[in-house]
Amino acid sequence: MTEAGILHVLVPILIVVCAVFVGRFKDLIYATLALAALSLLLALEFYLLQAPDVAIAEAGIGAAITTAIFVLAIRSTKRT
């Protein structure tokens, strides 16, 4: 199996693992970081599927901007 073939199997598994972590974490910051990791893995999957324009958009908007907005919103609330 080639390196690309291994990545085509490993990345979707890691995406599902990150999605489970997002649902399981009680702390919202940890859930947000897991969501950012999921978005970066999704961007990598788009790149592997030869869609670099979609991968750049997903990395920029999904991982960077959305994570920053979530962190700012969580910081403005009380954490218990």
mmCIF file of the N, C-alpha and C atoms, coordinates in Angstrom:
data_MODEL
# 
_entry.id   MODEL 
# 
loop_
_atom_site.group_PDB 
_atom_site.id 
_atom_site.type_symbol 
_atom_site.label_atom_id 
_atom_site.label_alt_id 
_atom_site.label_comp_id 
_atom_site.label_asym_id 
_atom_site.label_entity_id 
_atom_site.label_seq_id 
_atom_site.pdbx_PDB_ins_code 
_atom_site.Cartn_x 
_atom_site.Cartn_y 
_atom_site.Cartn_z 
_atom_site.occupancy 
_atom_site.B_iso_or_equiv 
_atom_site.pdbx_formal_charge 
_atom_site.auth_seq_id 
_atom_site.auth_comp_id 
_atom_site.auth_asym_id 
_atom_site.auth_atom_id 
_atom_site.pdbx_PDB_model_num 
ATOM 1   N N  . MET A 1 1  ? 0.847   -1.169 0.000  1.00 0.00 ? 1  MET A N  1 
ATOM 2   C CA . MET A 1 1  ? 0.000   0.000  0.000  1.00 0.00 ? 1  MET A CA 1 
ATOM 3   C C  . MET A 1 1  ? 0.899   1.241  0.000  1.00 0.00 ? 1  MET A C  1 
ATOM 4   N N  . THR A 1 2  ? 0.567   2.200  -0.816 1.00 0.00 ? 2  THR A N  1 
ATOM 5   C CA . THR A 1 2  ? 1.386   3.400  -0.926 1.00 0.00 ? 2  THR A CA 1 
ATOM 6   C C  . THR A 1 2  ? 1.086   4.368  0.222  1.00 0.00 ? 2  THR A C  1 
ATOM 7   N N  . GLU A 1 3  ? 1.905   5.404  0.309  1.00 0.00 ? 3  GLU A N  1 
ATOM 8   C CA . GLU A 1 3  ? 1.700   6.408  1.359  1.00 0.00 ? 3  GLU A CA 1 
ATOM 9   C C  . GLU A 1 3  ? 0.360   7.114  1.185  1.00 0.00 ? 3  GLU A C  1 
ATOM 10  N N  . ALA A 1 4  ? 0.000   7.411  -0.057 1.00 0.00 ? 4  ALA A N  1 
ATOM 11  C CA . ALA A 1 4  ? -1.288  8.068  -0.308 1.00 0.00 ? 4  ALA A CA 1 
ATOM 12  C C  . ALA A 1 4  ? -2.441  7.146  0.070  1.00 0.00 ? 4  ALA A C  1 
ATOM 13  N N  . GLY A 1 5  ? -2.306  5.875  -0.184 1.00 0.00 ? 5  GLY A N  1 
ATOM 14  C CA . GLY A 1 5  ? -3.350  4.923  0.183  1.00 0.00 ? 5  GLY A CA 1 
ATOM 15  C C  . GLY A 1 5  ? -3.528  4.820  1.691  1.00 0.00 ? 5  GLY A C  1 
ATOM 16  N N  . ILE A 1 6  ? -2.414  4.862  2.403  1.00 0.00 ? 6  ILE A N  1 
ATOM 17  C CA . ILE A 1 6  ? -2.487  4.829  3.862  1.00 0.00 ? 6  ILE A CA 1 
ATOM 18  C C  . ILE A 1 6  ? -3.176  6.087  4.379  1.00 0.00 ? 6  ILE A C  1 
ATOM 19  N N  . LEU A 1 7  ? -2.843  7.238  3.794  1.00 0.00 ? 7  LEU A N  1 
ATOM 20  C CA . LEU A 1 7  ? -3.471  8.482  4.219  1.00 0.00 ? 7  LEU A CA 1 
ATOM 21  C C  . LEU A 1 7  ? -4.960  8.497  3.905  1.00 0.00 ? 7  LEU A C  1 
ATOM 22  N N  . HIS A 1 8  ? -5.354  7.898  2.785  1.00 0.00 ? 8  HIS A N  1 
ATOM 23  C CA . HIS A 1 8  ? -6.778  7.842  2.425  1.00 0.00 ? 8  HIS A CA 1 
ATOM 24  C C  . HIS A 1 8  ? -7.579  6.977  3.394  1.00 0.00 ? 8  HIS A C  1 
ATOM 25  N N  . VAL A 1 9  ? -6.918  6.089  4.104  1.00 0.00 ? 9  VAL A N  1 
ATOM 26  C CA . VAL A 1 9  ? -7.590  5.269  5.115  1.00 0.00 ? 9  VAL A CA 1 
ATOM 27  C C  . VAL A 1 9  ? -7.489  5.918  6.489  1.00 0.00 ? 9  VAL A C  1 
ATOM 28  N N  . LEU A 1 10 ? -6.332  6.476  6.810  1.00 0.00 ? 10 LEU A N  1 
ATOM 29  C CA . LEU A 1 10 ? -6.080  6.994  8.150  1.00 0.00 ? 10 LEU A CA 1 
ATOM 30  C C  . LEU A 1 10 ? -6.804  8.311  8.433  1.00 0.00 ? 10 LEU A C  1 
ATOM 31  N N  . VAL A 1 11 ? -6.840  9.216  7.478  1.00 0.00 ? 11 VAL A N  1 
ATOM 32  C CA . VAL A 1 11 ? -7.430  10.539 7.708  1.00 0.00 ? 11 VAL A CA 1 
ATOM 33  C C  . VAL A 1 11 ? -8.929  10.456 8.014  1.00 0.00 ? 11 VAL A C  1 
ATOM 34  N N  . PRO A 1 12 ? -9.734  9.706  7.275  1.00 0.00 ? 12 PRO A N  1 
ATOM 35  C CA . PRO A 1 12 ? -11.162 9.617  7.655  1.00 0.00 ? 12 PRO A CA 1 
ATOM 36  C C  . PRO A 1 12 ? -11.388 8.999  9.033  1.00 0.00 ? 12 PRO A C  1 
ATOM 37  N N  . ILE A 1 13 ? -10.543 8.055  9.416  1.00 0.00 ? 13 ILE A N  1 
ATOM 38  C CA . ILE A 1 13 ? -10.671 7.478  10.751 1.00 0.00 ? 13 ILE A CA 1 
ATOM 39  C C  . ILE A 1 13 ? -10.389 8.540  11.808 1.00 0.00 ? 13 ILE A C  1 
ATOM 40  N N  . LEU A 1 14 ? -9.355  9.350  11.590 1.00 0.00 ? 14 LEU A N  1 
ATOM 41  C CA . LEU A 1 14 ? -9.033  10.418 12.532 1.00 0.00 ? 14 LEU A CA 1 
ATOM 42  C C  . LEU A 1 14 ? -10.124 11.489 12.560 1.00 0.00 ? 14 LEU A C  1 
ATOM 43  N N  . ILE A 1 15 ? -10.766 11.740 11.428 1.00 0.00 ? 15 ILE A N  1 
ATOM 44  C CA . ILE A 1 15 ? -11.876 12.697 11.391 1.00 0.00 ? 15 ILE A CA 1 
ATOM 45  C C  . ILE A 1 15 ? -13.024 12.207 12.274 1.00 0.00 ? 15 ILE A C  1 
ATOM 46  N N  . VAL A 1 16 ? -13.339 10.931 12.193 1.00 0.00 ? 16 VAL A N  1 
ATOM 47  C CA . VAL A 1 16 ? -14.412 10.370 13.019 1.00 0.00 ? 16 VAL A CA 1 
ATOM 48  C C  . VAL A 1 16 ? -14.023 10.416 14.500 1.00 0.00 ? 16 VAL A C  1 
ATOM 49  N N  . VAL A 1 17 ? -12.763 10.131 14.813 1.00 0.00 ? 17 VAL A N  1 
ATOM 50  C CA . VAL A 1 17 ? -12.300 10.184 16.197 1.00 0.00 ? 17 VAL A CA 1 
ATOM 51  C C  . VAL A 1 17 ? -12.431 11.604 16.748 1.00 0.00 ? 17 VAL A C  1 
ATOM 52  N N  . CYS A 1 18 ? -12.037 12.602 15.956 1.00 0.00 ? 18 CYS A N  1 
ATOM 53  C CA . CYS A 1 18 ? -12.175 13.997 16.393 1.00 0.00 ? 18 CYS A CA 1 
ATOM 54  C C  . CYS A 1 18 ? -13.642 14.369 16.575 1.00 0.00 ? 18 CYS A C  1 
ATOM 55  N N  . ALA A 1 19 ? -14.504 13.886 15.714 1.00 0.00 ? 19 ALA A N  1 
ATOM 56  C CA . ALA A 1 19 ? -15.932 14.176 15.849 1.00 0.00 ? 19 ALA A CA 1 
ATOM 57  C C  . ALA A 1 19 ? -16.493 13.574 17.135 1.00 0.00 ? 19 ALA A C  1 
ATOM 58  N N  . VAL A 1 20 ? -16.048 12.387 17.495 1.00 0.00 ? 20 VAL A N  1 
ATOM 59  C CA . VAL A 1 20 ? -16.485 11.779 18.754 1.00 0.00 ? 20 VAL A CA 1 
ATOM 60  C C  . VAL A 1 20 ? -15.975 12.602 19.932 1.00 0.00 ? 20 VAL A C  1 
ATOM 61  N N  . PHE A 1 21 ? -14.728 13.076 19.854 1.00 0.00 ? 21 PHE A N  1 
ATOM 62  C CA . PHE A 1 21 ? -14.185 13.908 20.924 1.00 0.00 ? 21 PHE A CA 1 
ATOM 63  C C  . PHE A 1 21 ? -14.969 15.207 21.075 1.00 0.00 ? 21 PHE A C  1 
ATOM 64  N N  . VAL A 1 22 ? -15.385 15.791 19.970 1.00 0.00 ? 22 VAL A N  1 
ATOM 65  C CA . VAL A 1 22 ? -16.172 17.025 20.038 1.00 0.00 ? 22 VAL A CA 1 
ATOM 66  C C  . VAL A 1 22 ? -17.458 16.781 20.817 1.00 0.00 ? 22 VAL A C  1 
ATOM 67  N N  . GLY A 1 23 ? -18.086 15.660 20.600 1.00 0.00 ? 23 GLY A N  1 
ATOM 68  C CA . GLY A 1 23 ? -19.322 15.354 21.311 1.00 0.00 ? 23 GLY A CA 1 
ATOM 69  C C  . GLY A 1 23 ? -19.118 14.928 22.749 1.00 0.00 ? 23 GLY A C  1 
ATOM 70  N N  . ARG A 1 24 ? -17.967 14.384 23.070 1.00 0.00 ? 24 ARG A N  1 
ATOM 71  C CA . ARG A 1 24 ? -17.727 13.837 24.405 1.00 0.00 ? 24 ARG A CA 1 
ATOM 72  C C  . ARG A 1 24 ? -17.138 14.839 25.400 1.00 0.00 ? 24 ARG A C  1 
ATOM 73  N N  . PHE A 1 25 ? -16.382 15.828 24.924 1.00 0.00 ? 25 PHE A N  1 
ATOM 74  C CA . PHE A 1 25 ? -15.727 16.751 25.842 1.00 0.00 ? 25 PHE A CA 1 
ATOM 75  C C  . PHE A 1 25 ? -16.752 17.609 26.572 1.00 0.00 ? 25 PHE A C  1 
ATOM 76  N N  . LYS A 1 26 ? -16.593 17.726 27.882 1.00 0.00 ? 26 LYS A N  1 
ATOM 77  C CA . LYS A 1 26 ? -17.465 18.578 28.684 1.00 0.00 ? 26 LYS A CA 1 
ATOM 78  C C  . LYS A 1 26 ? -16.995 20.034 28.646 1.00 0.00 ? 26 LYS A C  1 
ATOM 79  N N  . ASP A 1 27 ? -15.679 20.234 28.578 1.00 0.00 ? 27 ASP A N  1 
ATOM 80  C CA . ASP A 1 27 ? -15.120 21.586 28.525 1.00 0.00 ? 27 ASP A CA 1 
ATOM 81  C C  . ASP A 1 27 ? -15.224 22.108 27.091 1.00 0.00 ? 27 ASP A C  1 
ATOM 82  N N  . LEU A 1 28 ? -15.796 23.283 26.935 1.00 0.00 ? 28 LEU A N  1 
ATOM 83  C CA . LEU A 1 28 ? -16.042 23.815 25.593 1.00 0.00 ? 28 LEU A CA 1 
ATOM 84  C C  . LEU A 1 28 ? -14.763 24.181 24.863 1.00 0.00 ? 28 LEU A C  1 
ATOM 85  N N  . ILE A 1 29 ? -13.731 24.578 25.583 1.00 0.00 ? 29 ILE A N  1 
ATOM 86  C CA . ILE A 1 29 ? -12.456 24.905 24.925 1.00 0.00 ? 29 ILE A CA 1 
ATOM 87  C C  . ILE A 1 29 ? -11.859 23.650 24.290 1.00 0.00 ? 29 ILE A C  1 
ATOM 88  N N  . TYR A 1 30 ? -11.896 22.544 25.021 1.00 0.00 ? 30 TYR A N  1 
ATOM 89  C CA . TYR A 1 30 ? -11.381 21.288 24.464 1.00 0.00 ? 30 TYR A CA 1 
ATOM 90  C C  . TYR A 1 30 ? -12.194 20.843 23.260 1.00 0.00 ? 30 TYR A C  1 
ATOM 91  N N  . ALA A 1 31 ? -13.503 21.017 23.335 1.00 0.00 ? 31 ALA A N  1 
ATOM 92  C CA . ALA A 1 31 ? -14.358 20.664 22.203 1.00 0.00 ? 31 ALA A CA 1 
ATOM 93  C C  . ALA A 1 31 ? -14.047 21.549 20.996 1.00 0.00 ? 31 ALA A C  1 
ATOM 94  N N  . THR A 1 32 ? -13.771 22.820 21.244 1.00 0.00 ? 32 THR A N  1 
ATOM 95  C CA . THR A 1 32 ? -13.426 23.728 20.155 1.00 0.00 ? 32 THR A CA 1 
ATOM 96  C C  . THR A 1 32 ? -12.093 23.343 19.517 1.00 0.00 ? 32 THR A C  1 
ATOM 97  N N  . LEU A 1 33 ? -11.123 22.962 20.336 1.00 0.00 ? 33 LEU A N  1 
ATOM 98  C CA . LEU A 1 33 ? -9.833  22.525 19.789 1.00 0.00 ? 33 LEU A CA 1 
ATOM 99  C C  . LEU A 1 33 ? -9.975  21.225 18.999 1.00 0.00 ? 33 LEU A C  1 
ATOM 100 N N  . ALA A 1 34 ? -10.830 20.325 19.465 1.00 0.00 ? 34 ALA A N  1 
ATOM 101 C CA . ALA A 1 34 ? -11.077 19.097 18.709 1.00 0.00 ? 34 ALA A CA 1 
ATOM 102 C C  . ALA A 1 34 ? -11.767 19.410 17.389 1.00 0.00 ? 34 ALA A C  1 
ATOM 103 N N  . LEU A 1 35 ? -12.654 20.405 17.391 1.00 0.00 ? 35 LEU A N  1 
ATOM 104 C CA . LEU A 1 35 ? -13.314 20.819 16.154 1.00 0.00 ? 35 LEU A CA 1 
ATOM 105 C C  . LEU A 1 35 ? -12.321 21.448 15.182 1.00 0.00 ? 35 LEU A C  1 
ATOM 106 N N  . ALA A 1 36 ? -11.358 22.194 15.707 1.00 0.00 ? 36 ALA A N  1 
ATOM 107 C CA . ALA A 1 36 ? -10.313 22.773 14.856 1.00 0.00 ? 36 ALA A CA 1 
ATOM 108 C C  . ALA A 1 36 ? -9.448  21.672 14.241 1.00 0.00 ? 36 ALA A C  1 
ATOM 109 N N  . ALA A 1 37 ? -9.117  20.659 15.035 1.00 0.00 ? 37 ALA A N  1 
ATOM 110 C CA . ALA A 1 37 ? -8.346  19.534 14.505 1.00 0.00 ? 37 ALA A CA 1 
ATOM 111 C C  . ALA A 1 37 ? -9.133  18.789 13.434 1.00 0.00 ? 37 ALA A C  1 
ATOM 112 N N  . LEU A 1 38 ? -10.437 18.618 13.669 1.00 0.00 ? 38 LEU A N  1 
ATOM 113 C CA . LEU A 1 38 ? -11.290 17.978 12.681 1.00 0.00 ? 38 LEU A CA 1 
ATOM 114 C C  . LEU A 1 38 ? -11.284 18.765 11.379 1.00 0.00 ? 38 LEU A C  1 
ATOM 115 N N  . SER A 1 39 ? -11.353 20.074 11.482 1.00 0.00 ? 39 SER A N  1 
ATOM 116 C CA . SER A 1 39 ? -11.373 20.908 10.291 1.00 0.00 ? 39 SER A CA 1 
ATOM 117 C C  . SER A 1 39 ? -10.047 20.835 9.532  1.00 0.00 ? 39 SER A C  1 
ATOM 118 N N  . LEU A 1 40 ? -8.943  20.796 10.256 1.00 0.00 ? 40 LEU A N  1 
ATOM 119 C CA . LEU A 1 40 ? -7.651  20.658 9.585  1.00 0.00 ? 40 LEU A CA 1 
ATOM 120 C C  . LEU A 1 40 ? -7.512  19.296 8.900  1.00 0.00 ? 40 LEU A C  1 
ATOM 121 N N  . LEU A 1 41 ? -8.000  18.252 9.549  1.00 0.00 ? 41 LEU A N  1 
ATOM 122 C CA . LEU A 1 41 ? -7.976  16.933 8.919  1.00 0.00 ? 41 LEU A CA 1 
ATOM 123 C C  . LEU A 1 41 ? -8.878  16.891 7.692  1.00 0.00 ? 41 LEU A C  1 
ATOM 124 N N  . LEU A 1 42 ? -9.992  17.580 7.763  1.00 0.00 ? 42 LEU A N  1 
ATOM 125 C CA . LEU A 1 42 ? -10.889 17.651 6.611  1.00 0.00 ? 42 LEU A CA 1 
ATOM 126 C C  . LEU A 1 42 ? -10.228 18.400 5.457  1.00 0.00 ? 42 LEU A C  1 
ATOM 127 N N  . ALA A 1 43 ? -9.494  19.458 5.782  1.00 0.00 ? 43 ALA A N  1 
ATOM 128 C CA . ALA A 1 43 ? -8.756  20.184 4.751  1.00 0.00 ? 43 ALA A CA 1 
ATOM 129 C C  . ALA A 1 43 ? -7.696  19.285 4.119  1.00 0.00 ? 43 ALA A C  1 
ATOM 130 N N  . LEU A 1 44 ? -7.026  18.477 4.939  1.00 0.00 ? 44 LEU A N  1 
ATOM 131 C CA . LEU A 1 44 ? -6.046  17.534 4.400  1.00 0.00 ? 44 LEU A CA 1 
ATOM 132 C C  . LEU A 1 44 ? -6.713  16.516 3.487  1.00 0.00 ? 44 LEU A C  1 
ATOM 133 N N  . GLU A 1 45 ? -7.883  16.049 3.865  1.00 0.00 ? 45 GLU A N  1 
ATOM 134 C CA . GLU A 1 45 ? -8.606  15.089 3.021  1.00 0.00 ? 45 GLU A CA 1 
ATOM 135 C C  . GLU A 1 45 ? -8.998  15.719 1.682  1.00 0.00 ? 45 GLU A C  1 
ATOM 136 N N  . PHE A 1 46 ? -9.458  16.964 1.706  1.00 0.00 ? 46 PHE A N  1 
ATOM 137 C CA . PHE A 1 46 ? -9.772  17.646 0.454  1.00 0.00 ? 46 PHE A CA 1 
ATOM 138 C C  . PHE A 1 46 ? -8.533  17.782 -0.422 1.00 0.00 ? 46 PHE A C  1 
ATOM 139 N N  . TYR A 1 47 ? -7.400  18.061 0.202  1.00 0.00 ? 47 TYR A N  1 
ATOM 140 C CA . TYR A 1 47 ? -6.156  18.172 -0.569 1.00 0.00 ? 47 TYR A CA 1 
ATOM 141 C C  . TYR A 1 47 ? -5.768  16.828 -1.175 1.00 0.00 ? 47 TYR A C  1 
ATOM 142 N N  . LEU A 1 48 ? -5.945  15.760 -0.415 1.00 0.00 ? 48 LEU A N  1 
ATOM 143 C CA . LEU A 1 48 ? -5.638  14.427 -0.932 1.00 0.00 ? 48 LEU A CA 1 
ATOM 144 C C  . LEU A 1 48 ? -6.581  14.043 -2.077 1.00 0.00 ? 48 LEU A C  1 
ATOM 145 N N  . LEU A 1 49 ? -7.786  14.581 -2.053 1.00 0.00 ? 49 LEU A N  1 
ATOM 146 C CA . LEU A 1 49 ? -8.749  14.308 -3.121 1.00 0.00 ? 49 LEU A CA 1 
ATOM 147 C C  . LEU A 1 49 ? -8.588  15.266 -4.304 1.00 0.00 ? 49 LEU A C  1 
ATOM 148 N N  . GLN A 1 50 ? -7.471  15.992 -4.301 1.00 0.00 ? 50 GLN A N  1 
ATOM 149 C CA . GLN A 1 50 ? -7.084  16.898 -5.391 1.00 0.00 ? 50 GLN A CA 1 
ATOM 150 C C  . GLN A 1 50 ? -8.067  18.050 -5.560 1.00 0.00 ? 50 GLN A C  1 
ATOM 151 N N  . ALA A 1 51 ? -8.469  18.632 -4.434 1.00 0.00 ? 51 ALA A N  1 
ATOM 152 C CA . ALA A 1 51 ? -9.288  19.835 -4.436 1.00 0.00 ? 51 ALA A CA 1 
ATOM 153 C C  . ALA A 1 51 ? -8.600  20.877 -3.550 1.00 0.00 ? 51 ALA A C  1 
ATOM 154 N N  . PRO A 1 52 ? -7.478  21.427 -4.016 1.00 0.00 ? 52 PRO A N  1 
ATOM 155 C CA . PRO A 1 52 ? -6.704  22.335 -3.149 1.00 0.00 ? 52 PRO A CA 1 
ATOM 156 C C  . PRO A 1 52 ? -7.434  23.638 -2.838 1.00 0.00 ? 52 PRO A C  1 
ATOM 157 N N  . ASP A 1 53 ? -8.282  24.113 -3.737 1.00 0.00 ? 53 ASP A N  1 
ATOM 158 C CA . ASP A 1 53 ? -9.017  25.341 -3.460 1.00 0.00 ? 53 ASP A CA 1 
ATOM 159 C C  . ASP A 1 53 ? -10.000 25.151 -2.315 1.00 0.00 ? 53 ASP A C  1 
ATOM 160 N N  . VAL A 1 54 ? -10.660 24.014 -2.274 1.00 0.00 ? 54 VAL A N  1 
ATOM 161 C CA . VAL A 1 54 ? -11.581 23.720 -1.176 1.00 0.00 ? 54 VAL A CA 1 
ATOM 162 C C  . VAL A 1 54 ? -10.792 23.495 0.118  1.00 0.00 ? 54 VAL A C  1 
ATOM 163 N N  . ALA A 1 55 ? -9.621  22.875 0.011  1.00 0.00 ? 55 ALA A N  1 
ATOM 164 C CA . ALA A 1 55 ? -8.793  22.630 1.185  1.00 0.00 ? 55 ALA A CA 1 
ATOM 165 C C  . ALA A 1 55 ? -8.322  23.944 1.807  1.00 0.00 ? 55 ALA A C  1 
ATOM 166 N N  . ILE A 1 56 ? -7.937  24.910 0.982  1.00 0.00 ? 56 ILE A N  1 
ATOM 167 C CA . ILE A 1 56 ? -7.495  26.201 1.506  1.00 0.00 ? 56 ILE A CA 1 
ATOM 168 C C  . ILE A 1 56 ? -8.654  26.925 2.177  1.00 0.00 ? 56 ILE A C  1 
ATOM 169 N N  . ALA A 1 57 ? -9.825  26.884 1.569  1.00 0.00 ? 57 ALA A N  1 
ATOM 170 C CA . ALA A 1 57 ? -10.993 27.533 2.165  1.00 0.00 ? 57 ALA A CA 1 
ATOM 171 C C  . ALA A 1 57 ? -11.361 26.871 3.488  1.00 0.00 ? 57 ALA A C  1 
ATOM 172 N N  . GLU A 1 58 ? -11.319 25.558 3.548  1.00 0.00 ? 58 GLU A N  1 
ATOM 173 C CA . GLU A 1 58 ? -11.655 24.839 4.780  1.00 0.00 ? 58 GLU A CA 1 
ATOM 174 C C  . GLU A 1 58 ? -10.645 25.141 5.881  1.00 0.00 ? 58 GLU A C  1 
ATOM 175 N N  . ALA A 1 59 ? -9.377  25.180 5.533  1.00 0.00 ? 59 ALA A N  1 
ATOM 176 C CA . ALA A 1 59 ? -8.355  25.476 6.538  1.00 0.00 ? 59 ALA A CA 1 
ATOM 177 C C  . ALA A 1 59 ? -8.465  26.907 7.024  1.00 0.00 ? 59 ALA A C  1 
ATOM 178 N N  . GLY A 1 60 ? -8.713  27.825 6.125  1.00 0.00 ? 60 GLY A N  1 
ATOM 179 C CA . GLY A 1 60 ? -8.780  29.228 6.511  1.00 0.00 ? 60 GLY A CA 1 
ATOM 180 C C  . GLY A 1 60 ? -10.026 29.579 7.282  1.00 0.00 ? 60 GLY A C  1 
ATOM 181 N N  . ILE A 1 61 ? -11.157 29.139 6.799  1.00 0.00 ? 61 ILE A N  1 
ATOM 182 C CA . ILE A 1 61 ? -12.424 29.502 7.435  1.00 0.00 ? 61 ILE A CA 1 
ATOM 183 C C  . ILE A 1 61 ? -12.776 28.515 8.548  1.00 0.00 ? 61 ILE A C  1 
ATOM 184 N N  . GLY A 1 62 ? -12.727 27.241 8.234  1.00 0.00 ? 62 GLY A N  1 
ATOM 185 C CA . GLY A 1 62 ? -13.153 26.233 9.205  1.00 0.00 ? 62 GLY A CA 1 
ATOM 186 C C  . GLY A 1 62 ? -12.240 26.123 10.404 1.00 0.00 ? 62 GLY A C  1 
ATOM 187 N N  . ALA A 1 63 ? -10.947 26.107 10.165 1.00 0.00 ? 63 ALA A N  1 
ATOM 188 C CA . ALA A 1 63 ? -10.021 25.912 11.278 1.00 0.00 ? 63 ALA A CA 1 
ATOM 189 C C  . ALA A 1 63 ? -9.648  27.221 11.954 1.00 0.00 ? 63 ALA A C  1 
ATOM 190 N N  . ALA A 1 64 ? -9.384  28.254 11.193 1.00 0.00 ? 64 ALA A N  1 
ATOM 191 C CA . ALA A 1 64 ? -8.864  29.485 11.785 1.00 0.00 ? 64 ALA A CA 1 
ATOM 192 C C  . ALA A 1 64 ? -9.962  30.410 12.285 1.00 0.00 ? 64 ALA A C  1 
ATOM 193 N N  . ILE A 1 65 ? -10.806 30.849 11.399 1.00 0.00 ? 65 ILE A N  1 
ATOM 194 C CA . ILE A 1 65 ? -11.783 31.884 11.768 1.00 0.00 ? 65 ILE A CA 1 
ATOM 195 C C  . ILE A 1 65 ? -12.857 31.334 12.701 1.00 0.00 ? 65 ILE A C  1 
ATOM 196 N N  . THR A 1 66 ? -13.387 30.173 12.394 1.00 0.00 ? 66 THR A N  1 
ATOM 197 C CA . THR A 1 66 ? -14.436 29.595 13.238 1.00 0.00 ? 66 THR A CA 1 
ATOM 198 C C  . THR A 1 66 ? -13.907 29.291 14.638 1.00 0.00 ? 66 THR A C  1 
ATOM 199 N N  . THR A 1 67 ? -12.699 28.759 14.721 1.00 0.00 ? 67 THR A N  1 
ATOM 200 C CA . THR A 1 67 ? -12.112 28.468 16.026 1.00 0.00 ? 67 THR A CA 1 
ATOM 201 C C  . THR A 1 67 ? -11.902 29.745 16.823 1.00 0.00 ? 67 THR A C  1 
ATOM 202 N N  . ALA A 1 68 ? -11.415 30.791 16.174 1.00 0.00 ? 68 ALA A N  1 
ATOM 203 C CA . ALA A 1 68 ? -11.203 32.065 16.864 1.00 0.00 ? 68 ALA A CA 1 
ATOM 204 C C  . ALA A 1 68 ? -12.522 32.641 17.376 1.00 0.00 ? 68 ALA A C  1 
ATOM 205 N N  . ILE A 1 69 ? -13.567 32.571 16.583 1.00 0.00 ? 69 ILE A N  1 
ATOM 206 C CA . ILE A 1 69 ? -14.869 33.085 17.011 1.00 0.00 ? 69 ILE A CA 1 
ATOM 207 C C  . ILE A 1 69 ? -15.405 32.271 18.191 1.00 0.00 ? 69 ILE A C  1 
ATOM 208 N N  . PHE A 1 70 ? -15.279 30.952 18.133 1.00 0.00 ? 70 PHE A N  1 
ATOM 209 C CA . PHE A 1 70 ? -15.748 30.113 19.236 1.00 0.00 ? 70 PHE A CA 1 
ATOM 210 C C  . PHE A 1 70 ? -14.974 30.404 20.519 1.00 0.00 ? 70 PHE A C  1 
ATOM 211 N N  . VAL A 1 71 ? -13.656 30.542 20.413 1.00 0.00 ? 71 VAL A N  1 
ATOM 212 C CA . VAL A 1 71 ? -12.842 30.803 21.603 1.00 0.00 ? 71 VAL A CA 1 
ATOM 213 C C  . VAL A 1 71 ? -13.202 32.161 22.199 1.00 0.00 ? 71 VAL A C  1 
ATOM 214 N N  . LEU A 1 72 ? -13.387 33.169 21.364 1.00 0.00 ? 72 LEU A N  1 
ATOM 215 C CA . LEU A 1 72 ? -13.777 34.485 21.874 1.00 0.00 ? 72 LEU A CA 1 
ATOM 216 C C  . LEU A 1 72 ? -15.148 34.437 22.535 1.00 0.00 ? 72 LEU A C  1 
ATOM 217 N N  . ALA A 1 73 ? -16.066 33.693 21.977 1.00 0.00 ? 73 ALA A N  1 
ATOM 218 C CA . ALA A 1 73 ? -17.400 33.575 22.576 1.00 0.00 ? 73 ALA A CA 1 
ATOM 219 C C  . ALA A 1 73 ? -17.343 32.819 23.903 1.00 0.00 ? 73 ALA A C  1 
ATOM 220 N N  . ILE A 1 74 ? -16.531 31.791 23.979 1.00 0.00 ? 74 ILE A N  1 
ATOM 221 C CA . ILE A 1 74 ? -16.422 31.018 25.219 1.00 0.00 ? 74 ILE A CA 1 
ATOM 222 C C  . ILE A 1 74 ? -15.729 31.845 26.300 1.00 0.00 ? 74 ILE A C  1 
ATOM 223 N N  . ARG A 1 75 ? -14.726 32.627 25.902 1.00 0.00 ? 75 ARG A N  1 
ATOM 224 C CA . ARG A 1 75 ? -14.033 33.473 26.880 1.00 0.00 ? 75 ARG A CA 1 
ATOM 225 C C  . ARG A 1 75 ? -14.934 34.533 27.468 1.00 0.00 ? 75 ARG A C  1 
ATOM 226 N N  . SER A 1 76 ? -15.946 34.962 26.743 1.00 0.00 ? 76 SER A N  1 
ATOM 227 C CA . SER A 1 76 ? -16.837 36.004 27.256 1.00 0.00 ? 76 SER A CA 1 
ATOM 228 C C  . SER A 1 76 ? -17.915 35.449 28.183 1.00 0.00 ? 76 SER A C  1 
ATOM 229 N N  . THR A 1 77 ? -17.965 34.145 28.354 1.00 0.00 ? 77 THR A N  1 
ATOM 230 C CA . THR A 1 77 ? -18.924 33.536 29.274 1.00 0.00 ? 77 THR A CA 1 
ATOM 231 C C  . THR A 1 77 ? -18.184 33.009 30.496 1.00 0.00 ? 77 THR A C  1 
ATOM 232 N N  . LYS A 1 78 ? -18.944 32.643 31.525 1.00 0.00 ? 78 LYS A N  1 
ATOM 233 C CA . LYS A 1 78 ? -18.340 32.081 32.727 1.00 0.00 ? 78 LYS A CA 1 
ATOM 234 C C  . LYS A 1 78 ? -18.114 30.592 32.519 1.00 0.00 ? 78 LYS A C  1 
ATOM 235 N N  . ARG A 1 79 ? -16.921 30.140 32.854 1.00 0.00 ? 79 ARG A N  1 
ATOM 236 C CA . ARG A 1 79 ? -16.610 28.709 32.765 1.00 0.00 ? 79 ARG A CA 1 
ATOM 237 C C  . ARG A 1 79 ? -16.740 28.086 34.131 1.00 0.00 ? 79 ARG A C  1 
ATOM 238 N N  . THR A 1 80 ? -17.394 26.939 34.198 1.00 0.00 ? 80 THR A N  1 
ATOM 239 C CA . THR A 1 80 ? -17.548 26.251 35.480 1.00 0.00 ? 80 THR A CA 1 
ATOM 240 C C  . THR A 1 80 ? -16.779 24.973 35.472 1.00 0.00 ? 80 THR A C  1 
# 
